């Protein structure tokens, strides 16, 4: 079975995270019967971000996103949260790789690494 656009996008995100922070570890968290694969979660000195798939979008949530610089305005969801910020991507959206990797780097730096 061919991967759908959400799986392909998560594959791109995986590569971007690895390139931005080779020390990041990916795990599947929050495994449950309705989501047997769990939620891809990247950590390095604590959780950096998650990549959740929904019917109409992929949500990339940075746990400490409210404290991260976002000069290009990638964050477009969870903007009122006290700590988290997210990037919602729908089918056909392009993720700015350089800006995303800068956010990953800032998230790692915020962990003191």
TAWO-V952577 format. One record per backbone hydrogen bond with DSSP energy under -0.5 kcal/mol. CO is the residue of the C=O (numbers start at 1). NH is the residue of the N-H. E is the energy in kcal/mol with one decimal. If there is no record, write none. Layout:
co->[CO:CO]
nh->[NH:NH]
e->[E:E]
This chain:
co->[4:5:6:7:8:9:10:11:12:13:14:15:16:17:21:25:27:27:29:32:33:35:35:38:39:40:41:42:42:43:46:48:49:50:51:52:57:58:58:59:59:60:60:61:61:62:62:64:65:70:77:78:83:85:86:86:86:87:87:89:90:94:95:96:97:98:99:100:101:102:103:104:105:106:107:108:108:109]
nh->[8:9:10:11:12:13:14:15:16:17:18:19:20:21:24:43:29:41:39:35:36:32:38:40:29:51:27:48:49:25:44:63:42:61:40:59:54:60:89:52:61:62:87:50:63:65:85:67:68:73:86:81:66:62:76:77:88:60:89:58:93:96:97:100:101:102:103:104:105:106:107:108:109:110:111:111:113:112]
e->[-2.3:-2.3:-2.4:-1.9:-1.9:-2.5:-2.6:-1.9:-2.4:-2.7:-2.4:-2.5:-2.3:-2.8:-2.3:-2.5:-0.6:-2.8:-3.5:-1.7:-0.5:-1.3:-1.7:-0.5:-2.3:-2.3:-2.6:-3.2:-1.5:-2.9:-2.6:-1.5:-2.9:-1.6:-0.8:-2.9:-3.1:-0.6:-2.6:-2.6:-0.7:-0.6:-2.1:-1.9:-0.6:-1.7:-1.6:-1.7:-1.5:-1.5:-2.4:-1.1:-3.1:-2.9:-1.9:-1.7:-0.5:-2.6:-0.5:-2.4:-2.7:-0.6:-1.0:-2.6:-2.7:-1.9:-1.8:-2.2:-2.6:-2.4:-2.5:-2.2:-2.5:-2.2:-0.8:-1.0:-1.5:-1.9]
